[in-house]
Amino acid sequence: MLPAEYACIKPRQIVEQVMIPAALAAGNFISGEFSRRRFSVSQKSGQGDLVTEIDLQASKLIDSILNAMCPDIPVVDEESVLTANPIPCEIAFIVDPLDGTLNFVHGYTELCVSIGLVYKGKPFAGVVYQPLQNNLYSGIDGIGSWKNGREIRIGKEQHLGECLIATGIPYDLHLRSEGFMKPLGHLLNQVQEFRILGSAASALCYVASGQLSGFFEYGLSPWDVAGAAAIILGAGGVVLPIREQSDPIFGGSIVTGNAKIGTILRNELSH
């Protein structure tokens, strides 16, 4: 539930009239620039952590729409903040204007725009738009989730042996051994197979729609997962921290799936 001062903003209205238009505007811009293949690139925290002028321009476009439509709700944007710590405000939009920048730079089409609405640190509503596939995902915790207007539900797998699981490679080189190679090796013979997409938000949407059975990753920031986490919840899935004392949005690691697979995965990753 949103607080009383936001009671005039109905969940479907804020998704359909604010978040979706912002995501579509940024996605259409990104799609055009992807075709042109002309942009500057710079490095952020590591060799795989890049930012382009397209990220920055898409960020400004989204922020301008959100600020114009909902001036009382702060916007926390990957390209405009200095920390991934829990936000000090009660409610906020959390934005990744281009999730999958490294894919974008290399001409690989797995990328998306992600916008989440977080209330008291919990994902409440989310929109993820994949402009190159023209797939629009949206979801509201407790209400439902949709792909291109059609309702989606989490998969029904009950055992790891029937699961296609996605993960990601942390940017932090020191985290790759413990946060990627170790869990990958531990789970490799327990699941059907793994997929690495290079876009956490896209992978989470595939979990929400049943195309993937589960997802886990270490070294994440809130803008990587806030929007798609709400879509997972709306589709009937769970969003868990890998470490019980942590937080799945702000704690840097996440595991998702249906209630059974999500719990099994977390237990396996905790070993």
Buried (B, 14 or more C-beta within 10 A) or exposed (E): EBEEEBEEBEBEEBBEEBBBBBBBBBBBBBBEBBEEEEBEBEEEEEEBBBBBEBBBBBBBBBBEBBBEBBEEBBBBBBBEBEEBEBBEEBBBBBBBBBBBBBBBBEEBEBBBBBBBBBBEBBBBBBBBBBBBEEBBBBBBBEBBBBBEEEEBBBBEBEEBEEBBBBBBBBBBEEBBEEBBEBBBEEBEEBBEEEBBBBBBBBBBBBBBBBBBBBBBBBBBBBBBBBBBBBBBBBBBBBBBBBBEEBBBBBBBBBBBBBEBBBBBBBEBBEE
